């Protein structure tokens, strides 16, 4: 009887140890999952189809593809909302565009790094990071061509990158700013920032590109009419208009409305002293923005 009890005790101890080990393994595994709303992939996880659209420097990139790719496409993702990106240039969902962008990044990345793409609440790309695209940042022309090739995934058309990027070099990195245009008009606060190493390895993208749908583009007013409207609005205050070399831009409001608008900075000379940014629709004469540019001691607009 004592021997039998001893055997049962050993068996129970073995089962207990096994259950504890499984619990520890499960908790460690959950810690390494991707954060919600982020899709990431490595070269081993993604099948690069030979029918994919040709990329900039296709010959060089194809030689650097990792030979260990699988025969099936696989992406790791945890949170997968089926948000449809209302984009005139694409009928794909936000998740599909994200997967397509990662594939194109992998095609240019010889190390098969783990790229991460984060989107904003509207399904537009916000940040891209995790790997390095070697030597792409050496040539602004090549970089522009690559950005145009991923414009659909960024939520805009390639025609909205009409200029070469503005270059901001430093000892530790190079920053390229691509400014957004729509039918020849600049888009207020619309740009794509690309960061690379001094050797030209692109490793970070941050997008402030705006989704523009059915904008009002009629220039139905002039600057003199806008000045008259401002004088009526601020009839009891003295102010001057700061010179703005590009006062007409497309402004995208928080609700998605977009209109060719007057972007004006007004400086008040009598108390309370202030400098305000004012946005008035050229066609509707609507005040889209009337915001102080001054900050108090807490860093908040007055």
C-alpha positions, 0 to 999 in steps of 0.5 A, a space after each residue: 500500500 505504501 509503495 502504491 501511494 509513493 507511485 501516485 505521489 510521484 505521478 502527481 508531482 510530474 503533472 504539476 511540474 509540466 503544467 507550471 512549465 506550460 504556463 510560463 511558456 504561454 506567458 513569455 509567448 504572449 509578451 512577444 506578440 505584436 501590439 494591437 493595430 500593428 502588422 509586421 513581417 519578416 522575409 521568412 514569413 512573407 512570400 514575395 510573388 514573382 508577379 509583384 509590380 516591378 520596383 526601383 532597382 529590381 535587379 539589385 533587389 532580386 539578388 538580395 532576396 532571402 532564399 529561405 522564403 516559404 511557399 505561402 504568404 503569412 503575416 503576423 497580426 493581432 488586432 485586425 479591424 476590417 477598416 475600408 480605406 476610402 481612397 479614390 485610387 484603391 479599393 483595398 482595405 487598410 490591412 491589405 494596403 499595409 500588407 502590400 507596403 510591407 512586401 515592397 519594403 521586404 523586396 528592397 531589404 536584403 536582410 529581411 528585417 522585421 518591418 512595422 507599419 502603424 496606421 492612424 484612426 483613418 487607416 492611413 499610414 502613420 509610421 514605418 520602421 524596423 529595417 533598413 533600405 540600403 543606399 536608397 537615401 543617397 539619391 533624392 531622385 531614386 528615393 522620390 521614385 521609390 516613394 511614388 511606387 508606394 504612394 497607393 499604400 500611403 493613401 495618395 496618388 503618385 502625382 501628389 509628390 511633384 517636387 524633389 524632397 527638401 534635404 536636412 543633413 546632420 552628422 548622424 542622419 539625413 532627413 528628406 521632407 516630401 511635400 504634398 500637392 494636389 492639382 498644383 496646389 500645396 496641401 497645408 501641413 501635408 508631407 512625408 518625412 523620410 530618415 536615413 543614415 549618413 550612408 543612405 540607409 532609409 530606416 524611418 518614415 513618418 507620414 502627415 499626408 492628407 486624404 483629399 476627397 472632392 475638394 472645393 477648388 474654386 478661387 471665388 475670393 481674393 486677398 482684399 475681400 479676406 482683409 475686409 472680412 477680417 476687419 469686420 471680425 476684429 473691428 475693435 483691434 489693430 492688426 497687420 497681416 504677415 506676408 505669406 508667399 503661398 497664402 492659397 493652399 488646400 486645407 483639410 478639416 478634421 471632418 475630412 472637408 477639403 477646400 482651397 483656402 487662404 492661410 493667413 497669419 494675423 499679428 495684433 499690435 494692441 493688448 492682448 498681444 497675439 498672433 493667430 493663424 486663420 484659415 478661410 475657405 476661398 469659395 465658402 468664406 468659412 472660417 476653418 481655423 482661428 488659432 493662437 500661435 502663442 504659448 503660455 508658460 505651460 506650452 498651451 495655446 491661449 
